[in-house]
Amino acid sequence: MSRRSRITGMLVTFLAAVAVSAFAALFAFAFRRSIHYLLEHFGGDERSTAVSQTTSPLLVFAIVTGGLLLASWLGRLAARWRHERLGLAQIAEATRGVGIGPSLSGTLVRTSGTWVAMTSLASLGREATILETGGSFGSWLSRKISRPPADLAVTGVAAAFAAVYHAPIGGFLYVREHVVNQPQRRTAGCALAGGVLGWAISVRFLGGGPVFERGIAPLGVDSFVHAAVGLVPALVATRLFFMLRQRVVPAQMPTAETARTWSRALFFAAIGGLTVALVPLASGNGMDAINKGVAGATVGLGLALCFGKIVATTASLAAGAPGGAFSPSMAVAAGAALLAFEALDTLGAPLSGSHWDGMLAAMSVGVAVGTQAPLVGIVVIAELAGDVRLIPVCALSVVGVRIIESAIRKLRATRSAGLPLFAETLDA
C-alpha cells in the first residue's frame, strides 16, 4: 500500500470516527431529553423520582408494570429477530473480526424497549442500550465504507459512554477493560478518540456537564475515613445485587411465547411496579436519588438507594425489560455506604466530615465490582462529578476492594483444595 493510500485511509477513518462520535452523542442526548420532556409534560417534572413521589401510588404501580411488560415484549421481539447480533458481546466480537457484527436495527428495537421502561418510571439503567447503539452504528458504518469494524465500533461505544457520563477517559477505559480485552494499538486509539470527541460534542453543542455535585472535601482525612467505613457495605451490597441478577435475569435468547413466560414477566413487572410505588426514590436510573445525598443524606435515602434499587432494578430486568445496571450499581453502593454512616451516627460514633464524599467513594466500588473494571471505577466518578480531587479517595476504595476480593478468592481456592489456611511452622 502506498503512502498516499495510507494517508487517505487514515483520513477516511478519522472523518468516520467524527461522524460516529457525533451520532453517539446526539443519540444519547435525544434519548435522555425525550424522556425528560415526556415526564415533565405529563408529570410536571423531568425527574422520574419527583413524578413518582407526586403521583398516586396505584397509578405509579399500573404505569410501571404496564411499561415493563411492553418493554419486555420489545426486548423479546429483538431477541427473536436478531438475538445472535445483540449486546456488547457482539460488539466485542466485531472488534476481533468474528462474525458479521451487531445488528443496528435489532439494537434499536431493544433500545426502544429501554426507552419505554424509562418513560414509565421503571427502575433501570438506560446507559447500556445507548452504548450498544453507538457501537452498532459504528460497526454498521464500517461495513458501508469498508473500514475495519473494530475501529468504529469502539469509537461509538466510547463516545456514547463519554456523552452519557461526562467521562472521556472513562469511556476509553470502559472499552479497554470491559468491552475489548487487550485491544490493538489502533483500536485503543480509536476508543480514546471516541471518548474525547463524544465528550467534546456533548459539552460544546448539547449542554452536557457533570452529573453529580462536586465533592465537599475529598482530599481531607475525613473523606478517606468515610471511604474506609463504606468499603465493605458497598462491596457486599453490590455483590448481592450482581448475584441476584445472575440468578433471575433471563438470558438474551429467543424463547417461546408461552403462558408461563408471560406469567413470569407479569410477576416480576408487578414487583418492579410495587417497589417504585412504595419507594419512589427507586425510580429511574438512580442518578436523581443519588444527588439528594449532598444535602439530604438520611436513613430513608440509604434504604431506597440500596434495597429499593436492588429489588426494583432486579425485578425490571427479570421481567425481560432491556437495560443495564451500571448506574443502579452506583446507587446500591452509595446507599449501602450511607446506611453504614447513619448507623454509626445512631450508635453515638458519628463520622466527622461530609457523608457525600463517602457516597462518591462508595460509588467507585459499585462501578469496579459491577463491571470488573477497576480503572473505570477510579476515574469515572471523578468525571461524573467534574472533580479530579476524587481520584485518590476512589483509588483507595477500589484498591481496597481488589485486596478483599483477592483474599476471598484465595480462601475459597485453599478450602476447595483441602489445604490448611495457614502453613504450619516447621522451625524447631
N, C-alpha and C positions, 0 to 999 in steps of 0.2 A: 504494500500500500504506500502510495506516495505521500510526501509531507503535506501536499495540498489537500489530499483526500482526508488525511487525519485531522487537519485543521477544520475542514468543512464538517466532518463528523462530530467533532467536539462542539462546534458552533450550533449544529442542529440539536445535539443533546442538551446544550445549555438553554436554548430557546424553549425546547420542550419541557425542561425542568421548571422554567419560569411559568409556563402555561399550567403545568400540573400543580405547582405550588399555589398559583392564583386560584385555580379551581377548588383545591382543597380548602383554602382559607375562606373563599366565598361560600362554599357549601356548608362549612362549619358555622359561619355567620348566619346564613339563611335558615339553617336548621334550628339554631338557638333562637333567633329573632322571631321566627314564625310561631314557635311555641309560646314565647313571651307575649306576642301580640294576641293570640287567642285567649291565653289566660287572663290578660288584662281586659280584653274586650268583654268576655263572658263572666269573669270572676272578680274584676275590679283591681287586680294586682298581678304583675308579671311573675311574682314568686309563687311557686306551687304550694309552699308551706303556708303562706298567708291566705291563699284561696281555700286551702283545706281547713284552716282554722276558722274562717268566717262562713263556711258553707255547712248546711245541715249534715250531720254525720251519716244519716241514712242516704242522703243524696250522694255524698262522697263515696260511700260503700258501693252504690249502684254504678257510679261513673267509673271508678277504678276497676271494679270487677268486669264490667262490660268492655272497657278499654283493653284490659289484659286478654280477654277472650278473643277480641278482634285482632290484637297484636299476635296472639298465638296462632290464629288462622293464617295470617300473613307470613309468619315465620315458617309454618308447615308448608305453605304454598311454595315459598322459595326453596325449601329443602327438597320437596318433590320434584321441582323443576331443575335445580342446579346444585344439589347437595354436595356433589363432588368438587364443586368450584366455589365454595363459600368459605369465608373466615380468614383470619390472619395466617393460619397454617398454609392455606393455598398461596397466599402472597409470599410466604417464606419459600415454598417450593418453586415459585416462579423465579425467585432470585437465584436459585440453584440450577435453573434451566430444566426443571422437572415438570412435565405436563404442559398444558396449554395456558395456564394461568387462571386467575379468578374471573368469575363472570360479573361484569359490571351490571347487567340487567338484573341478575339474581340478587346481587348485593343491594341494589336499590329497592327491591321488593322487601328484603329483610330490614333495610333501614326505615322503610315506611312503617313497618311494624313497631320499631322503636319509637318513631315519631308519634304514632297513635298512643302508645303506652305513656309517653311523657306528657302529652296533652291531656291525658285522662287522669293526671295526678299520681300515677303509679310510682313506686319506689324502684328506681332502676338507674344504671349508668348509661348515659346516652353516647358516651365517647367512643365505645368500641366500634359501633357501626359507622361512625364518622371516619374513623381511621381506616376501616375496611374499604369505605367508598373512595377515599383518597388513594389508597394503594391499588384498588381495582381500576380506577380511572387511569392511573399511571401505566398499569400493565396493558390496558386496552389501547392507550395511545402509542405505546411502544410497538404493539403489533401493527398498528396502522402506518407507522413511519419506519418500520423495520429497524428499530433500535433494540439494544439488549434489554430484556424485560426487567432485570434486576435494578437497573439504574432508576428508571422512572417509577417503578413500584415502591421502592423505599423512599424515593423523593416524596411521593404522595402521602405515605404514612407519616413521615417525619413532619411534613408541612401541616398536615391536619392536626397532629399532636401539638405542634408549636402554636397553632392558631387557637386551639381549644384551651390549652393550659398556660398560654403566655410563656412558653418554655422552649426556646430554640435549642439549647443544649440538651434539655430533657428529651426532646424529640429525636435528636441524633442518638443519644444513649439508649432510648427505648428500642430503636431499631437494632442497635448494636447488641443489646443484652436480651431482648425479649422476642424479636422477630427473626433476626438473622444472626446465627452464632458464627463468629469469626468471618465477617464479610471480607470480600476482596477490597483492595485499597480504593478502586474507583467506586465501588458500591458504597463504601463508607463515606467517600467524598460527596456522593450524591445525597446521602442521608443528611450530612451536615448542611449542604446547600439547601435542601428542602426545609430543614428546620429553621434556618436563618431567613429564607425567603417567605415561608409561611408566617413566621412571627412578624417580619417587617411589613408585609402586606396587611396583616391584621391590625397592627398598631397604626400604620400610616394612613390607611384608607377605610378601615372598618371600625374604628373606635375601640380596638382591643386594648386591654390593660390588665393589671394584676387582678386575680380573682379573690384573694384573701387580703385581709388587713395586714399591715406590716407587724413584725414582732415588737414587743414593748421594750425589752432589754435583753435581746437574745445572746449577747456576749457576756452577760453577768453570771456570777456564780449561781444565783437563784435559778436561772434557766437550765443550767446543767443539772442541778438537783432535781428540778421538775422532770427533766428528760430521764434521769435515772429511775425516779419513782414510777413514772408512767410506762417504762420499758416493758416489764413483764406483763402487766394487764393488757397493753396494746398487742403484744405478741400472742397471748392466749386468746384474746377475742378475735383477732384476725385469723388465727389458725382455725378456730371454731367455725367462723364464717366460711372459710375455704373448704373445710371438711364437709359441712352441710351442703354446700353447692355441689361438691363432688358426688355426694350420695343421692341427692334428689333431682338435680337438674338433668333433663333428658339429653341424650346425645343429638348432635346436629345431623340426623339421618332421617330419610323419609319413613314414615310409619303409617300403617293402615288407619283409616278414619273409622274407628270403632267406637261403640258407646263407652267402653272402658277408657279409651284415650281421652275423650271429651269429658268424661266424669272426673278423671284425674285433673284435667286442665281447669274445670269448673271449681273443684275443691281448692286447689292452690290459688286460683284467682280470687276466690271468696276470702281466703286467709289474707291475701295481699290487700284486698279492699277493706276488710275489717280492721286490719292493723293500721292502715292510713286513716281510717275514720276515727279510730280511738286515739291514735298518736299522730296528729297532723304533721309534726316535725319530721316524721319518717318519709314524707312525700318527696318526690323529686330525686335528684342525684346526690343530695346531701350537702351541696355547697352552701346554699342559703342557711341551712340549720347550723353548719359549722361556724359561719361568720357571727352567729349570735353569741359565740363563746368569748368574743372580745369584751363585751360589757355585761353579758348575762350568763356567766358560767354557773350553772346550778345543777343539782342532782337530777331534776326533771330533764334538762337538756342532755345530760350524760346518759340517762336511761333511754331517751329517744334515739340518740345517735348510735348507741351501742346495740341494745337489744331490739329496739324498734326497727332499726335499719337491718339487722341480721334477719329478723323474721319477715319483714315486708319485701326486701330485695330477693331473698331466697325463694319466697313464695312466688314472686313475679317471674323469676327465671324458671322455676319448676313448672309454672303454668304453660311455659313454652314461649313467652314473650322474648323476642330477640333483644339483647342488650348486654351490657358489661357490668363489671363490679369494681372498676378502678376507683372511681370517686366514692362509691359506698364503702370500699375498704378503708379509705382515709377517714370517713365518718365514723366507722366502727372503732378504729384505733383511737381516734380523738375522744370519742365518748367513753371508752374504757379507761383511758388515762384520766379524764375529768372525774370519773367516779372514784378513782383512787385518790385524787387530790381532795375531793369533797369528803371522802371517808376519813382522811387524816384531820381535816378541819373539824369534823364531828367528834373525833376521838380526843380533841384537845391538843393536837400536834400539827397545827397549820403550817403550811409551807409559805415562806415569805416570797414576795415577788408575784409575778403575773401567771395565772393558770393558762393564759392564752399561749405564751411561749412554750409551755409544756405540751399543749394540744398540738401545736405545729410540729414539735419534735416527734410526737407520737404518730402523726400522720406519715412521717417518713418511714416508720415501721410498717404501717399498713401498706404502703407502696412496695417496699422492699420484699415483704412477705407475700403479698398478693400477686406480684409479678415475677418474683425471684430475680429481681433486677436491682441489686444494692446501689449501684451508681445512680440509677434513676431516683431511688429513694432519697439519696443525699442531696441531689441537685434540684429536683423538680419542685419541692416545697418552697425553696428559696425563690424560685422563678414564679411560682404561683402567687407568692406574697410580694414579689418585687423587692426582696430584701436579702442581699448576699450575706448579711451578718448571720443568717440562719444556718449557713452551711456547716460551721463547726459543731453546733449542737445536734443537727440532723446526722452528721457523720458519727458522732458519739452514739446516738441511738441505733443506727444501722450496724455499726461495728459490734455493739453490744448484742444485737440480735444474732449476728453471724456467729459470735462466740457461743451463745447459748444453744443455738441450733446445732452447731458443730459438736458440742458436748453431748447433746441429746442423741445425735446420730452415733457417736462413738459408744455411748452407753448401750444403745439398742444393739449395735454390732457385737459388743462384748457379751451381752446376755444371750443373743442368738447363737453365738459360738460356744457358749457354756464355759467361758473363761472367767476367772475371778476379776472383780472390778479393780482391785489393786494388787500388784505383784508382791509376793512375799519377800521379805528381806532375808537374804542368804548370808549376810555378814555374821561371822562368829562373835 
